């Protein structure tokens, strides 16, 4: 390859890399808020007292009204990531959790730490993505 061709090739490769990075940054995720709740978790609006409704990882959630969909949310799974909070260093943005919807936030036995949250995470799920002292965080979520 001649010296004259190298800069053209490098510019072409640079342009392709920039395009790839921009395309990878686009996301199908929705943005909302997440609160957390503690045991007792049963009965749930989705599955009553059935102990098999809870994943062994304890990564589950109650659906807020925005995603409840008249009960159609029951059993859905979402990837959830904390993107910001009122206090700095609250989120762990590198951590994603996959949660299963087992309840409706408005009728959950335990109260949510945040009214009107999009998703109310189990204590275990919330602590995986944010500091437990936070009552609410902003999240990115996408249905699996």
N, CA and C atoms as an extended XYZ file, in Angstrom:
432
Properties=species:S:1:pos:R:3:atomname:S:1:resname:S:1:resid:I:1 pbc="F F F"
N         0.849       -1.168        0.000 N   UNK     1
C         0.000        0.000        0.000 CA  UNK     1
C         0.899        1.237        0.000 C   UNK     1
N         0.599        2.157       -0.851 N   UNK     2
C         1.418        3.362       -0.955 CA  UNK     2
C         1.123        4.324        0.184 C   UNK     2
N         2.024        5.264        0.371 N   UNK     3
C         1.854        6.263        1.425 CA  UNK     3
C         0.632        7.135        1.177 C   UNK     3
N         0.267        7.342       -0.045 N   UNK     4
C        -0.892        8.170       -0.374 CA  UNK     4
C        -2.206        7.464       -0.057 C   UNK     4
N        -2.226        6.138       -0.118 N   UNK     5
C        -3.451        5.390        0.125 CA  UNK     5
C        -3.737        5.198        1.618 C   UNK     5
N        -2.707        5.178        2.460 N   UNK     6
C        -2.875        4.930        3.897 CA  UNK     6
C        -3.826        5.920        4.576 C   UNK     6
N        -3.670        7.229        4.373 N   UNK     7
C        -4.594        8.160        5.036 CA  UNK     7
C        -6.050        7.943        4.629 C   UNK     7
N        -6.292        7.611        3.375 N   UNK     8
C        -7.659        7.367        2.917 CA  UNK     8
C        -8.244        6.135        3.595 C   UNK     8
N        -7.450        5.081        3.709 N   UNK     9
C        -7.899        3.856        4.356 CA  UNK     9
C        -8.177        4.108        5.836 C   UNK     9
N        -7.284        4.825        6.501 N   UNK    10
C        -7.468        5.141        7.921 CA  UNK    10
C        -8.719        5.993        8.146 C   UNK    10
N        -8.968        6.964        7.280 N   UNK    11
C       -10.190        7.783        7.395 CA  UNK    11
C       -11.434        6.934        7.207 C   UNK    11
N       -11.380        6.029        6.263 N   UNK    12
C       -12.512        5.135        5.998 CA  UNK    12
C       -12.784        4.243        7.210 C   UNK    12
N       -11.737        3.664        7.768 N   UNK    13
C       -11.881        2.802        8.949 CA  UNK    13
C       -12.407        3.613       10.127 C   UNK    13
N       -11.890        4.828       10.310 N   UNK    14
C       -12.350        5.697       11.401 CA  UNK    14
C       -13.837        6.012       11.250 C   UNK    14
N       -14.262        6.305       10.040 N   UNK    15
C       -15.669        6.610        9.790 CA  UNK    15
C       -16.563        5.411       10.100 C   UNK    15
N       -16.116        4.247        9.720 N   UNK    16
C       -16.884        3.027        9.981 CA  UNK    16
C       -16.975        2.783       11.479 C   UNK    16
N       -15.881        2.955       12.205 N   UNK    17
C       -15.896        2.752       13.655 CA  UNK    17
C       -16.836        3.729       14.355 C   UNK    17
N       -16.822        4.980       13.941 N   UNK    18
C       -17.734        5.975       14.525 CA  UNK    18
C       -19.178        5.575       14.257 C   UNK    18
N       -19.481        5.137       13.069 N   UNK    19
C       -20.833        4.711       12.723 CA  UNK    19
C       -21.274        3.523       13.572 C   UNK    19
N       -20.390        2.552       13.746 N   UNK    20
C       -20.704        1.380       14.559 CA  UNK    20
C       -20.992        1.797       15.997 C   UNK    20
N       -20.176        2.665       16.562 N   UNK    21
C       -20.385        3.126       17.943 CA  UNK    21
C       -21.730        3.833       18.076 C   UNK    21
N       -22.061        4.699       17.129 N   UNK    22
C       -23.341        5.409       17.184 CA  UNK    22
C       -24.523        4.459       17.095 C   UNK    22
N       -24.423        3.460       16.246 N   UNK    23
C       -25.516        2.491       16.104 CA  UNK    23
C       -25.681        1.650       17.353 C   UNK    23
N       -24.578        1.291       17.993 N   UNK    24
C       -24.651        0.477       19.205 CA  UNK    24
C       -25.225        1.253       20.380 C   UNK    24
N       -25.110        2.579       20.374 N   UNK    25
C       -25.612        3.376       21.472 CA  UNK    25
C       -27.131        3.536       21.434 C   UNK    25
N       -27.756        3.325       20.301 N   UNK    26
C       -29.205        3.416       20.219 CA  UNK    26
C       -29.809        2.259       20.992 C   UNK    26
N       -30.947        2.504       21.619 N   UNK    27
C       -31.523        1.501       22.492 CA  UNK    27
C       -33.024        1.429       22.315 C   UNK    27
N       -33.584        0.248       22.575 N   UNK    28
C       -35.024        0.063       22.555 CA  UNK    28
C       -35.613        0.219       23.948 C   UNK    28
N       -34.793        0.539       24.909 N   UNK    29
C       -35.217        0.576       26.299 CA  UNK    29
C       -36.140        1.752       26.574 C   UNK    29
N       -37.026        1.551       27.546 N   UNK    30
C       -37.873        2.622       28.054 CA  UNK    30
C       -37.206        3.191       29.291 C   UNK    30
N       -37.634        4.367       29.689 N   UNK    31
C       -37.104        5.018       30.875 CA  UNK    31
C       -38.240        5.193       31.868 C   UNK    31
N       -37.953        4.961       33.144 N   UNK    32
C       -38.962        5.114       34.186 CA  UNK    32
C       -38.296        5.242       35.539 C   UNK    32
N       -39.051        4.919       36.575 N   UNK    33
C       -38.514        4.960       37.933 CA  UNK    33
C       -38.716        3.613       38.597 C   UNK    33
N       -37.863        3.341       39.566 N   UNK    34
C       -37.988        2.099       40.333 CA  UNK    34
C       -37.900        2.424       41.816 C   UNK    34
N       -38.777        1.785       42.561 N   UNK    35
C       -38.712        1.801       44.004 CA  UNK    35
C       -38.404        0.384       44.444 C   UNK    35
N       -38.506        0.133       45.746 N   UNK    36
C       -38.285       -1.227       46.239 CA  UNK    36
C       -39.295       -1.534       47.334 C   UNK    36
N       -39.475       -2.823       47.575 N   UNK    37
C       -40.336       -3.263       48.662 CA  UNK    37
C       -39.730       -4.480       49.326 C   UNK    37
N       -40.160       -4.730       50.550 N   UNK    38
C       -39.608       -5.790       51.395 CA  UNK    38
C       -40.659       -6.857       51.647 C   UNK    38
N       -40.247       -8.014       52.161 N   UNK    39
C       -41.223       -9.045       52.530 CA  UNK    39
C       -42.192       -8.501       53.578 C   UNK    39
N       -43.386       -9.024       53.681 N   UNK    40
C       -43.873      -10.205       52.962 CA  UNK    40
C       -44.280       -9.852       51.535 C   UNK    40
N       -44.050      -10.797       50.638 N   UNK    41
C       -44.368      -10.592       49.232 CA  UNK    41
C       -45.663      -11.286       48.815 C   UNK    41
N       -46.207      -12.135       49.653 N   UNK    42
C       -47.430      -12.853       49.281 CA  UNK    42
C       -48.585      -12.426       50.168 C   UNK    42
N       -49.796      -12.524       49.663 N   UNK    43
C       -50.163      -12.997       48.320 CA  UNK    43
C       -49.882      -11.919       47.269 C   UNK    43
N       -49.752      -12.355       46.025 N   UNK    44
C       -49.524      -11.418       44.925 CA  UNK    44
C       -50.754      -11.351       44.047 C   UNK    44
N       -50.871      -10.256       43.312 N   UNK    45
C       -52.004      -10.079       42.398 CA  UNK    45
C       -51.917      -11.033       41.209 C   UNK    45
N       -50.731      -11.525       40.922 N   UNK    46
C       -50.551      -12.405       39.766 CA  UNK    46
C       -50.746      -13.881       40.101 C   UNK    46
N       -50.123      -14.334       41.185 N   UNK    47
C       -50.071      -15.768       41.431 CA  UNK    47
C       -50.445      -16.176       42.856 C   UNK    47
N       -51.102      -15.289       43.598 N   UNK    48
C       -51.567      -15.626       44.937 CA  UNK    48
C       -50.442      -16.023       45.877 C   UNK    48
N       -50.609      -17.185       46.508 N   UNK    49
C       -49.624      -17.672       47.478 CA  UNK    49
C       -48.630      -18.673       46.892 C   UNK    49
N       -48.667      -18.921       45.608 N   UNK    50
C       -47.808      -19.918       44.969 CA  UNK    50
C       -46.325      -19.589       45.175 C   UNK    50
N       -45.585      -20.412       45.901 N   UNK    51
C       -44.169      -20.111       46.150 CA  UNK    51
C       -43.302      -20.245       44.893 C   UNK    51
N       -43.794      -20.940       43.882 N   UNK    52
C       -43.019      -21.125       42.653 CA  UNK    52
C       -42.983      -19.872       41.771 C   UNK    52
N       -43.773      -18.868       42.130 N   UNK    53
C       -43.783      -17.632       41.344 CA  UNK    53
C       -42.483      -16.831       41.494 C   UNK    53
N       -41.758      -17.068       42.584 N   UNK    54
C       -40.555      -16.298       42.848 CA  UNK    54
C       -39.321      -17.018       42.330 C   UNK    54
N       -38.538      -16.350       41.478 N   UNK    55
C       -37.294      -16.962       41.018 CA  UNK    55
C       -36.377      -17.225       42.214 C   UNK    55
N       -35.586      -18.260       42.147 N   UNK    56
C       -34.693      -18.602       43.256 CA  UNK    56
C       -33.674      -17.495       43.530 C   UNK    56
N       -33.438      -16.649       42.557 N   UNK    57
C       -32.508      -15.523       42.707 CA  UNK    57
C       -33.131      -14.365       43.489 C   UNK    57
N       -34.442      -14.414       43.707 N   UNK    58
C       -35.215      -13.332       44.340 CA  UNK    58
C       -35.176      -12.043       43.525 C   UNK    58
N       -34.943      -12.154       42.232 N   UNK    59
C       -34.982      -11.013       41.333 CA  UNK    59
C       -36.361      -10.960       40.695 C   UNK    59
N       -37.263      -10.242       41.353 N   UNK    60
C       -38.629      -10.098       40.859 CA  UNK    60
C       -39.127       -8.697       41.152 C   UNK    60
N       -40.326       -8.384       40.677 N   UNK    61
C       -40.832       -7.019       40.829 CA  UNK    61
C       -42.350       -6.985       40.768 C   UNK    61
N       -42.869       -5.849       41.202 N   UNK    62
C       -44.289       -5.537       41.063 CA  UNK    62
C       -44.407       -4.470       39.980 C   UNK    62
N       -45.416       -4.596       39.154 N   UNK    63
C       -45.614       -3.665       38.044 CA  UNK    63
C       -46.347       -2.419       38.513 C   UNK    63
N       -45.820       -1.256       38.131 N   UNK    64
C       -46.534       -0.007       38.335 CA  UNK    64
C       -47.659        0.085       37.315 C   UNK    64
N       -48.518        1.060       37.491 N   UNK    65
C       -49.691        1.183       36.617 CA  UNK    65
C       -49.323        1.376       35.146 C   UNK    65
N       -48.180        1.980       34.867 N   UNK    66
C       -47.762        2.220       33.489 CA  UNK    66
C       -47.484        0.962       32.694 C   UNK    66
N       -47.130       -0.134       33.385 N   UNK    67
C       -46.849       -1.386       32.673 CA  UNK    67
C       -47.772       -2.524       33.112 C   UNK    67
N       -48.673       -2.274       34.065 N   UNK    68
C       -49.551       -3.319       34.597 CA  UNK    68
C       -50.416       -3.938       33.509 C   UNK    68
N       -50.986       -3.133       32.651 N   UNK    69
C       -51.732       -3.606       31.475 CA  UNK    69
C       -52.846       -4.591       31.843 C   UNK    69
N       -53.653       -4.210       32.832 N   UNK    70
C       -54.787       -5.031       33.284 CA  UNK    70
C       -54.390       -6.472       33.613 C   UNK    70
N       -53.208       -6.638       34.164 N   UNK    71
C       -52.734       -7.959       34.568 CA  UNK    71
C       -51.920       -8.694       33.529 C   UNK    71
N       -51.848       -8.168       32.327 N   UNK    72
C       -51.066       -8.836       31.275 CA  UNK    72
C       -49.571       -8.816       31.592 C   UNK    72
N       -49.151       -7.954       32.513 N   UNK    73
C       -47.735       -7.876       32.892 CA  UNK    73
C       -47.280       -9.090       33.703 C   UNK    73
N       -48.216       -9.809       34.296 N   UNK    74
C       -47.860      -10.956       35.134 CA  UNK    74
C       -46.996      -11.953       34.354 C   UNK    74
N       -45.852      -12.266       34.917 N   UNK    75
C       -44.946      -13.215       34.285 CA  UNK    75
C       -43.958      -12.607       33.308 C   UNK    75
N       -44.211      -11.378       32.879 N   UNK    76
C       -43.252      -10.737       31.972 CA  UNK    76
C       -41.907      -10.594       32.673 C   UNK    76
N       -40.869      -10.562       31.852 N   UNK    77
C       -39.534      -10.362       32.399 CA  UNK    77
C       -38.926       -9.121       31.766 C   UNK    77
N       -38.181       -8.391       32.575 N   UNK    78
C       -37.552       -7.154       32.132 CA  UNK    78
C       -36.093       -7.119       32.561 C   UNK    78
N       -35.263       -6.546       31.689 N   UNK    79
C       -33.908       -6.169       32.074 CA  UNK    79
C       -34.021       -4.766       32.626 C   UNK    79
N       -33.404       -4.517       33.781 N   UNK    80
C       -33.495       -3.213       34.437 CA  UNK    80
C       -32.091       -2.736       34.792 C   UNK    80
N       -31.854       -1.441       34.552 N   UNK    81
C       -30.564       -0.831       34.870 CA  UNK    81
C       -30.804        0.549       35.457 C   UNK    81
N       -30.119        0.859       36.536 N   UNK    82
C       -30.196        2.180       37.172 CA  UNK    82
C       -29.378        3.162       36.339 C   UNK    82
N       -29.988        4.311       36.004 N   UNK    83
C       -29.254        5.293       35.199 CA  UNK    83
C       -28.970        6.590       35.957 C   UNK    83
N       -29.774        6.900       36.986 N   UNK    84
C       -29.501        8.102       37.770 CA  UNK    84
C       -30.355        8.095       39.033 C   UNK    84
N       -29.966        8.988       39.951 N   UNK    85
C       -30.704        9.139       41.207 CA  UNK    85
C       -30.497       10.552       41.726 C   UNK    85
N       -31.270       10.912       42.739 N   UNK    86
C       -31.140       12.246       43.326 CA  UNK    86
C       -29.767       12.471       43.933 C   UNK    86
N       -29.220       11.439       44.540 N   UNK    87
C       -27.915       11.556       45.186 CA  UNK    87
C       -26.838       10.906       44.313 C   UNK    87
N       -25.692       11.566       44.182 N   UNK    88
C       -24.598       10.977       43.392 CA  UNK    88
C       -24.131        9.648       43.979 C   UNK    88
N       -23.618        8.812       43.111 N   UNK    89
C       -23.045        7.508       43.472 CA  UNK    89
C       -24.058        6.559       44.103 C   UNK    89
N       -25.326        6.741       43.762 N   UNK    90
C       -26.376        5.837       44.246 CA  UNK    90
C       -26.500        4.625       43.336 C   UNK    90
N       -26.393        4.864       42.034 N   UNK    91
C       -26.569        3.797       41.045 CA  UNK    91
C       -25.299        2.996       40.824 C   UNK    91
N       -25.515        1.762       40.409 N   UNK    92
C       -24.453        0.919       39.892 CA  UNK    92
C       -24.805        0.682       38.418 C   UNK    92
N       -24.500        1.655       37.532 N   UNK    93
C       -24.965        1.582       36.144 CA  UNK    93
C       -24.397        0.426       35.340 C   UNK    93
N       -23.344       -0.190       35.825 N   UNK    94
C       -22.765       -1.326       35.112 CA  UNK    94
C       -23.551       -2.608       35.368 C   UNK    94
N       -24.436       -2.598       36.348 N   UNK    95
C       -25.174       -3.800       36.738 CA  UNK    95
C       -26.573       -3.830       36.124 C   UNK    95
N       -26.888       -4.907       35.452 N   UNK    96
C       -28.233       -5.162       34.919 CA  UNK    96
C       -28.850       -6.302       35.715 C   UNK    96
N       -30.157       -6.226       35.955 N   UNK    97
C       -30.846       -7.361       36.566 CA  UNK    97
C       -32.034       -7.735       35.693 C   UNK    97
N       -32.315       -9.014       35.647 N   UNK    98
C       -33.496       -9.487       34.949 CA  UNK    98
C       -34.512       -9.851       36.018 C   UNK    98
N       -35.677       -9.187       35.965 N   UNK    99
C       -36.712       -9.422       36.965 CA  UNK    99
C       -37.969       -9.969       36.304 C   UNK    99
N       -38.739      -10.696       37.098 N   UNK   100
C       -40.020      -11.256       36.655 CA  UNK   100
C       -41.119      -10.525       37.409 C   UNK   100
N       -42.152      -10.087       36.691 N   UNK   101
C       -43.285       -9.403       37.316 CA  UNK   101
C       -44.179      -10.442       37.993 C   UNK   101
N       -44.362      -10.274       39.306 N   UNK   102
C       -45.184      -11.213       40.078 CA  UNK   102
C       -46.350      -10.527       40.788 C   UNK   102
N       -46.418       -9.204       40.716 N   UNK   103
C       -47.432       -8.492       41.490 CA  UNK   103
C       -47.756       -7.148       40.855 C   UNK   103
N       -48.786       -6.518       41.387 N   UNK   104
C       -49.178       -5.162       41.007 CA  UNK   104
C       -48.764       -4.243       42.150 C   UNK   104
N       -48.042       -3.196       41.849 N   UNK   105
C       -47.506       -2.312       42.885 CA  UNK   105
C       -48.604       -1.729       43.775 C   UNK   105
N       -49.728       -1.324       43.182 N   UNK   106
C       -50.793       -0.703       43.972 CA  UNK   106
C       -51.432       -1.640       44.990 C   UNK   106
N       -51.430       -2.920       44.705 N   UNK   107
C       -52.094       -3.862       45.619 CA  UNK   107
C       -51.117       -4.770       46.363 C   UNK   107
N       -49.822       -4.512       46.249 N   UNK   108
C       -48.828       -5.349       46.928 CA  UNK   108
C       -49.020       -5.271       48.444 C   UNK   108
N       -48.776       -6.383       49.120 N   UNK   109
C       -48.912       -6.457       50.577 CA  UNK   109
C       -47.966       -5.463       51.244 C   UNK   109
N       -46.735       -5.397       50.778 N   UNK   110
C       -45.750       -4.449       51.311 CA  UNK   110
C       -45.807       -3.153       50.516 C   UNK   110
N       -45.650       -2.057       51.187 N   UNK   111
C       -45.675       -0.753       50.533 CA  UNK   111
C       -44.362       -0.491       49.789 C   UNK   111
N       -44.487        0.178       48.675 N   UNK   112
C       -43.326        0.568       47.887 CA  UNK   112
C       -42.611        1.750       48.547 C   UNK   112
N       -41.329        1.830       48.333 N   UNK   113
C       -40.560        2.968       48.832 CA  UNK   113
C       -40.845        4.233       48.031 C   UNK   113
N       -41.531        4.076       46.901 N   UNK   114
C       -41.803        5.206       46.019 CA  UNK   114
C       -43.179        5.067       45.387 C   UNK   114
N       -44.046        6.043       45.617 N   UNK   115
C       -45.351        6.047       44.960 CA  UNK   115
C       -45.166        6.329       43.474 C   UNK   115
N       -45.994        5.718       42.672 N   UNK   116
C       -46.015        5.909       41.221 CA  UNK   116
C       -44.765        5.420       40.501 C   UNK   116
N       -44.044        4.490       41.069 N   UNK   117
C       -42.876        3.921       40.391 CA  UNK   117
C       -43.342        3.089       39.198 C   UNK   117
N       -42.554        3.060       38.167 N   UNK   118
C       -42.835        2.233       36.998 CA  UNK   118
C       -42.745        0.764       37.373 C   UNK   118
N       -41.697        0.437       38.118 N   UNK   119
C       -41.450       -0.927       38.570 CA  UNK   119
C       -41.011       -0.852       40.032 C   UNK   119
N       -41.566       -1.726       40.857 N   UNK   120
C       -41.152       -1.814       42.254 CA  UNK   120
C       -40.392       -3.124       42.402 C   UNK   120
N       -39.101       -3.006       42.645 N   UNK   121
C       -38.213       -4.163       42.687 CA  UNK   121
C       -38.185       -4.798       44.072 C   UNK   121
N       -37.974       -6.111       44.085 N   UNK   122
C       -37.723       -6.777       45.358 CA  UNK   122
C       -36.468       -6.164       45.963 C   UNK   122
N       -36.316       -6.316       47.248 N   UNK   123
C       -35.148       -5.757       47.936 CA  UNK   123
C       -33.852       -6.246       47.282 C   UNK   123
N       -33.789       -7.521       46.961 N   UNK   124
C       -32.595       -8.121       46.346 CA  UNK   124
C       -32.298       -7.490       44.989 C   UNK   124
N       -33.327       -7.326       44.160 N   UNK   125
C       -33.139       -6.755       42.826 CA  UNK   125
C       -32.696       -5.294       42.908 C   UNK   125
N       -33.325       -4.531       43.804 N   UNK   126
C       -32.983       -3.119       43.943 CA  UNK   126
C       -31.530       -2.960       44.404 C   UNK   126
N       -31.132       -3.744       45.388 N   UNK   127
C       -29.776       -3.630       45.919 CA  UNK   127
C       -28.707       -4.050       44.910 C   UNK   127
N       -29.104       -4.790       43.894 N   UNK   128
C       -28.156       -5.175       42.849 CA  UNK   128
C       -27.813       -4.000       41.934 C   UNK   128
N       -28.733       -3.045       41.793 N   UNK   129
C       -28.505       -1.931       40.862 CA  UNK   129
C       -28.309       -0.576       41.536 C   UNK   129
N       -28.639       -0.488       42.836 N   UNK   130
C       -28.537        0.802       43.523 CA  UNK   130
C       -28.315        0.600       45.016 C   UNK   130
N       -27.904        1.653       45.678 N   UNK   131
C       -27.723        1.597       47.125 CA  UNK   131
C       -29.093        1.474       47.793 C   UNK   131
N       -29.221        0.616       48.792 N   UNK   132
C       -30.513        0.382       49.435 CA  UNK   132
C       -31.073        1.590       50.176 C   UNK   132
N       -30.242        2.575       50.459 N   UNK   133
C       -30.726        3.773       51.155 CA  UNK   133
C       -31.596        4.654       50.258 C   UNK   133
N       -31.499        4.478       48.951 N   UNK   134
C       -32.320        5.266       48.016 CA  UNK   134
C       -33.759        4.778       48.042 C   UNK   134
N       -34.695        5.698       47.956 N   UNK   135
C       -36.092        5.285       47.901 CA  UNK   135
C       -36.564        5.109       46.463 C   UNK   135
N       -35.922        5.808       45.545 N   UNK   136
C       -36.309        5.738       44.145 CA  UNK   136
C       -35.101        6.072       43.270 C   UNK   136
N       -35.037        5.413       42.110 N   UNK   137
C       -33.996        5.704       41.130 CA  UNK   137
C       -34.619        5.748       39.747 C   UNK   137
N       -33.927        6.387       38.844 N   UNK   138
C       -34.346        6.402       37.445 CA  UNK   138
C       -33.724        5.190       36.767 C   UNK   138
N       -34.540        4.526       35.955 N   UNK   139
C       -34.091        3.284       35.333 CA  UNK   139
C       -34.314        3.292       33.839 C   UNK   139
N       -33.589        2.403       33.200 N   UNK   140
C       -33.820        2.008       31.824 CA  UNK   140
C       -34.303        0.572       31.904 C   UNK   140
N       -35.355        0.229       31.185 N   UNK   141
C       -35.831       -1.154       31.241 CA  UNK   141
C       -36.332       -1.576       29.870 C   UNK   141
N       -36.196       -2.866       29.620 N   UNK   142
C       -36.650       -3.425       28.346 CA  UNK   142
C       -37.214       -4.807       28.604 C   UNK   142
N       -38.321       -5.107       27.963 N   UNK   143
C       -38.928       -6.436       28.133 CA  UNK   143
C       -38.077       -7.461       27.418 C   UNK   143
N       -37.868       -8.595       28.079 N   UNK   144
C       -37.076       -9.693       27.530 CA  UNK   144
C       -37.895      -10.426       26.489 C   UNK   144
